Amino acid sequence: MSQFSKSARRWVAAMLFGLPGLGLAAEEIVVYSARNEQLIKPLFDAYTQETGTQIKFLTDSEGPLLEKLKTEGAATPADLLITVDAGNLWLAAKEGVLANVQSKTLEANIPAHLRDPDGYWFGLSVRARTIVYHTGRAKPAELSTYEDLASPKWKGRLCLRTSKKVYNQSLVAMMIARQGEAKTEEIVKGWVANLATEPLPDDTKVMEAIAAGQCDVGIVNTYYYGRLMKKRPDLKLALFWPNQQDRGVHVNVSGAGITAHAKHKAAAIKFLEWLSSEKAQNLFADENLEYPANRKVKPHPNVAAWGSFKQDTINVSEAGRLQVQAVKLMDRAGYK
Ligand code: FE
């Protein structure tokens, strides 16, 4: 559709709903999103269709969006921030760009460990960071926990993504929360000693290195596994759910928070509640092969096929609280 007809459509909507005094003013929400357009646009369209509320949005990476919110301050047009990783959501709350919200609907729909205890942000989909292995060169019976990947039997067999990525900072932060700094540092040193290659730039590269025979095991977010296997179903890779006898698999969220200076706060809260509802949760999670945060909603069949697992129910906000400590620990351990 041409730019002209798009703006013409918006203008028509304004004529129909925006005339003052008719009591029909269309509600509007402005969203800043670190999730890309392809993932969020279908949701916005569905919501507009259902409620008439218009949604304007801007997408960018999480860093620039947070900077933008800080710079704009009270003048920001944004009502809602959508981003990935509890570490980023936690940072946004700490930087003062989010508002706390008390909502019975959100509290009922989103499990307590997947949202901020003070209501500054809410997880909307769950991503599991788990073990991936080569089905020809590693056996599930050899695998057990994240900690076990530090044992000498994995020497020269492990591939990891760089410690610069927030996903690994969150994983290590959660390990600190669960077992303290000294034990976690010992484990991370063990990982580094077992590395078959320098840390790799992304999760897909980790799996490609395993498939190519450079290493036998790694740690990745499950949706990258789903994407890669869709393209390359021939690859001899499988997921393993670690720590099932103790705390469970490390999970993180993508989620959202109402901005501190929202101009359409009530409308934005209504939209956030809708995002957590049974009808929207599959739309939010499935396109990126994630798990719905709302427990009443089943994952997409392709995701469910990876099997069910026990997840760590420590509050994901710990990933933010302990992030700086995790970064320093990884640095001391020589994890680049
Ligand atoms: Fe990702």
Residues whose N, C-alpha, C, O or C-beta is under 5 A from the ligand:
A	BS01	FE	none
